[in-house]
Amino acid sequence: MKTVSFTEFRKHASNLFSDVENGEMIVVVKHGKPIAQIKPFKEESRKPSWKKPGLRLAINRAQLCSAILEERDHESLS
């Protein structure tokens, strides 16, 4: 993780975003206090639920409605 001042971020934003593209996380500070965290984008976390693999009911005696509710609870925590 790299920490840079707000002024340094403004002056070198292009180079800093190149660092982020290479996996580096950057914390921007202003007057010694963190104001932003810039980290690489994770493509899989942005997939809509309809593009994710479907729910498979492989548990014996599982009821469909309870499995769906459990999956929804799991998605809301992610």
Contacts in CASP RR format, 6 or more apart in sequence:
PFRMAT RR
TARGET T0000
AUTHOR 0000-0000-0000
METHOD contacts of the structure
MODEL  1
MKTVSFTEFRKHASNLFSDVENGEMIVVVKHGKPIAQIKPFKEESRKPSW
KKPGLRLAINRAQLCSAILEERDHESLS
1 24 0 8 1.000
1 25 0 8 1.000
1 26 0 8 1.000
1 27 0 8 1.000
2 16 0 8 1.000
2 19 0 8 1.000
2 24 0 8 1.000
2 25 0 8 1.000
2 26 0 8 1.000
2 27 0 8 1.000
3 26 0 8 1.000
3 27 0 8 1.000
3 28 0 8 1.000
3 29 0 8 1.000
3 34 0 8 1.000
4 12 0 8 1.000
4 16 0 8 1.000
4 26 0 8 1.000
4 27 0 8 1.000
4 28 0 8 1.000
4 29 0 8 1.000
5 28 0 8 1.000
5 29 0 8 1.000
5 30 0 8 1.000
5 32 0 8 1.000
6 28 0 8 1.000
6 29 0 8 1.000
6 30 0 8 1.000
6 35 0 8 1.000
9 16 0 8 1.000
9 26 0 8 1.000
9 28 0 8 1.000
16 26 0 8 1.000
16 38 0 8 1.000
17 38 0 8 1.000
19 26 0 8 1.000
20 26 0 8 1.000
20 38 0 8 1.000
20 39 0 8 1.000
20 40 0 8 1.000
21 40 0 8 1.000
23 39 0 8 1.000
23 40 0 8 1.000
24 40 0 8 1.000
25 37 0 8 1.000
25 38 0 8 1.000
25 39 0 8 1.000
25 40 0 8 1.000
26 37 0 8 1.000
26 38 0 8 1.000
26 39 0 8 1.000
27 34 0 8 1.000
27 36 0 8 1.000
27 37 0 8 1.000
27 38 0 8 1.000
28 34 0 8 1.000
28 35 0 8 1.000
28 36 0 8 1.000
28 37 0 8 1.000
28 38 0 8 1.000
29 35 0 8 1.000
45 78 0 8 1.000
49 75 0 8 1.000
55 67 0 8 1.000
55 68 0 8 1.000
55 71 0 8 1.000
57 64 0 8 1.000
57 67 0 8 1.000
59 67 0 8 1.000
END
